[in-house]
Structure formats: C-alpha cells, structure tokens
C-alpha cells in the first residue's frame, strides 16, 4: 500500500482491496466529503456481496463499530489526504492490523475520520469458504487481542491469508 501511495500522483489516496467494488457515485462522495478541511480521511460503509441474510447482520455490526470507534478497516476502502498519510508515516510494516494501526494513528493525531453512507461491496468468498461464524469470531478475537497489545506478527499466525 505504501508502494502504491508512492506511485500515486493525487492529493487524495484511496486504498481499495482487490475483491471490493466502489459504489457508482464514490468519486463524487469523496470530493464532497473532502471539501471539509477538518476531514483527514475516512472510508465507506461495508457491503458484503451476497444475498444471505446473515451478512446483513455483519454489515450492521461493522457500521455500528465503525461509527463508534471511527476506525474503519481496509475492506471499507480507506481514503486519506496524501499530506496527512505522509505526515503520519503511511502504513506500518506489519503483517496484520495495518489498517487499524493506520486509523488509530490518524485518531491519535486528532484527524477527523468520516464514514461515507454508501457501501463498498466486498466479496463474501472468504466468509463462505471458512464459514461465517468462524470468520466472524476469529476476526473479533484478533481485534480484541490486538487491542490489548498482542503483536500483529503473532496474530498473523492465526489468520490465513
């Protein structure tokens, strides 16, 4: 992600996972949100590309978590002003939770984080392959362990890439 940011030429950086699709009006929403100079960056709501009802519960949980913590995850298409990204040193070179680490550093520096109301649609492939319950519980456990200080290097052992 840092290598991509170094090659980018714009004032706004958008980090989009390969298995995610932006909403049709994404660029308009980004331009509108970033007119507010107080906003350092943000992300979109999470949408999961599946008709299964259980994924709507996951989407709601993520929406509530993101709005309460102001710490979106990478599958929500994180975006930041380039100057802000460069000013905090970009992504940390860690194997897991690099998105969380980045957004925590934005918050600690006092940067305002917005969550755009449209959904970025992310593939349900991993949840469906590994099992929705397993993936969700594993991810919650990894988040809890990270929040209490367990090293991302150690956490990566429990996460299949």
C-alpha positions, 0 to 999 in steps of 0.5 A, a space after each residue: 500500500 505504501 508502494 502504491 501511495 508512492 506511485 500515486 500522483 493525487 492529493 487524495 489516496 484511496 486504498 481499495 482491496 482487490 475483491 471490493 467494488 466502489 459504489 457508482 457515485 464514490 468519486 463524487 462522495 469523496 470530493 464532497 466529503 473532502 471539501 471539509 478541511 477538518 476531514 483527514 480521511 475516512 472510508 465507506 460503509 461495508 457491503 458484503 456481496 451476497 444475498 444471505 441474510 446473515 451478512 446483513 447482520 455483519 454489515 450492521 455490526 461493522 457500521 455500528 463499530 465503525 461509527 463508534 470507534 471511527 476506525 474503519 478497516 481496509 475492506 471499507 476502502 480507506 481514503 486519506 489526504 496524501 499530506 496527512 498519510 505522509 505526515 503520519 508515516 503511511 502504513 506500518 510494516 506489519 503483517 496484520 492490523 495495518 489498517 487499524 494501526 493506520 486509523 488509530 494513528 490518524 485518531 491519535 493525531 486528532 484527524 477527523 475520520 468520516 464514514 461515507 453512507 454508501 457501501 463498498 461491496 466486498 466479496 463474501 468468498 472468504 466468509 463462505 469458504 471458512 464459514 461465517 461464524 468462524 470468520 466472524 469470531 476469529 476476526 473479533 478475537 484478533 481485534 480484541 487481542 490486538 487491542 490489548 497489545 498482542 503483536 500483529 506478527 503473532 496474530 498473523 499466525 492465526 489468520 490465513 491469508 
